[in-house]
C-alpha cells in the first residue's frame, strides 16, 4: 500500500510541475516523473498479481519515454537555436 501512496505523490508532483512550469525542459522532466509513477504502479500490481504483463508494459513505457525525451529535447534545442529562449509561453512558432 505504501507503493501506491508513493506513486500517487510522484504523479501529483509531476502533474503540478507540468502545469505550472514555463521552462520546456522542466515540463519534460515532470512528464517523465508522471510516467515513472505509472511504471511503479504497473510493476507493483504485476508483482502482487503474479502476472508478467504489467512488467512488459513497463518496458514499453520506458522505451516510449526515452523516445519522447529524445524528440522533445531535439525540438527544444532547435527552438533555442531559433529564439535563444526555451520559455514555452513566449514561443509561438508552433501556433497557426
Secondary structure, DSSP 8 states (H G I E B T S, - for coil): -HHHHHHHHHHHHHHHHHHH--BHHHHHHHHHHHHHHHHHHHHHHHHHTT-SHHHHHHHHHHHHHHHHHHHHHHHHHHHHHHHS--BTTT--TT--
